[in-house]
Amino acid sequence: MLKQSLLSVPLLAVALATGTGFAQETPKTAEPTKFYKLEFVLKEGEGGKVLNARTYTTTAAGEARETAQIRAGAKVAVSLGQSGPSANQYQYYDVGVNIDAQAIREVQRDVTLSLHVEADISSLPTESGPATPNIAAPTIRHNKWSSTALVPLRKTTMLYSSDDSASKRQMQLELTATPIQ
């Protein structure tokens, strides 16, 4: 019996030293990736009244290395005049909405989302103004924003707002972030 006890003590010491003892630590499992519905609303207004609102929605993964992108737009042809007897030349301009959201993560569980948003919006004016002689190209409005924001989940938050430098209009970008269960 004494021999058996003497053999058991060294075996127990070896088992504990190598980490294969009786009380093993359970391996931690990584949390599953969370997904969010991001609904951006672009509003154009004047004098406190909304004149135009467009909605852009995407699904995004809540991971630092992921980027959600929205691209909506058109190529607009602007006449450069005639180079020959009947050939008209055109210059094409990209106008539309580009929104990128990245580094998306919850900072307070089920309460607040942190994300970096870049928005690039360009458009042609819709109102007709006095014609300017000898100018073939229209004015293209352009807004570009970039920042990191804290957004309460399930609540609409204004991310950006800016005045149009050529009119009394204002452009705003709002975001509502909703977890997808």
DOMI-994298 format. One record per residue (C-alpha): x, y, z. Coordinates in steps of 0.25 Angstrom, whole numbers, plus 5000, padded with zeros to 4 digits. Each point is the difference from the previous one (the first is absolute). Layout:
N
XYZ/...
***
This chain:
181
500050005000/501150095003/500749974987/498750044993/499950135007/501450034997/499849984985/498750085000/500750135005/501050024989/498949974990/499150105005/501150105001/500449984985/498550014996/499850135007/501350064994/499649964986/498650065001/499349874999/499549995014/498649985005/499650155000/500250044986/499650144995/498950004990/500450064986/499350144998/499150004987/500050134991/498850075000/499249994987/500050114991/498950105001/499350064988/499350134999/499050074991/500550144997/498950094994/500650134995/499050114996/500550124992/499250125001/500050134993/499350125006/499850155000/499450085011/499849895009/499149924990/500549874993/499950014985/500649874997/500449875008/500649874995/500349885008/501249904998/500049875008/501149905001/500349885010/501450015007/500849915008/500550055014/501549984998/501150104999/500549944987/498750004992/499550124992/498550024995/499950084987/498950064993/500150064986/498950064992/500150104989/500150034985/500950064990/499550134995/500450044986/500350154998/500250054986/501450064996/499550054987/500249964986/501449964995/499649984986/498850034991/499149905007/500849935011/499650055014/501049965012/499649975014/500750005013/499449905010/499950035015/499749905011/498950055009/499349935012/500249945014/501249935005/499949955015/501149925007/499849945014/501249935007/500649975014/498649965004/499949965015/499150005012/500650095011/498849975010/499349874998/498750024993/500050155002/501150074992/500749984987/501450064996/500350014985/500850084990/499150064989/500550074987/499050064991/500250064986/498750064994/500050084987/498850054992/499550094989/499150125005/498649974996/499550145000/500150084988/500850135001/500450114991/500849954988/501450045000/500650034986/501249924995/499949895011/499649874995/500349925013/499050005011/500450025015/500249875007/499750015015/500949925009/500049965015/501149915006/500049965015/500849915008/500149975015/499849895011/498650015007/499349945012/498649964996/499049955009/499449874995/498550014995/500050155000/500250104988/501250085002/500550124991/501449974996/500350124991/499450134996/500550114991/499550124993/500050024985/501050114996/499250044988/498650005006/499250005013/499949854999/500649905011/500449864998/499949905012/500449855001/499349925011/500249865005/499249895007/500749885004/499349875004/500549875005/499649884991/499649885009/
***
